[in-house]
C-alpha cells in the first residue's frame, strides 16, 4: 500500500504537491476560522477576517482558474 502511494507520488509530483498544499491550506483556514470565531465579532477593521477571506478566495481562484489552465497546457503537449 505505501509502495503504491510512493509510486504515484513519483509519477505525478506536481499533482501530489498541489494536493498536499491544498490539505495544508484547508487545515490552516479551518484553524484560522476557529481562532477568529473564538475571539468574538470583529472590531475595527477586522484585519484577521480580511486575511482569512483573502486566503480563501485565492485558494478558490487557484483551483478554478490556474489548475485547469495548467492541465490544458500539460495535456496539450502530450
Secondary structure, DSSP 8 states (H G I E B T S, - for coil): -HHHHHHHHHH-HHHHHHHHHHHHHHHHHHHHHHHHHHT-S--TT-HHHHHHHHHHHHHHHIIIIIHHHHHHHHHH--
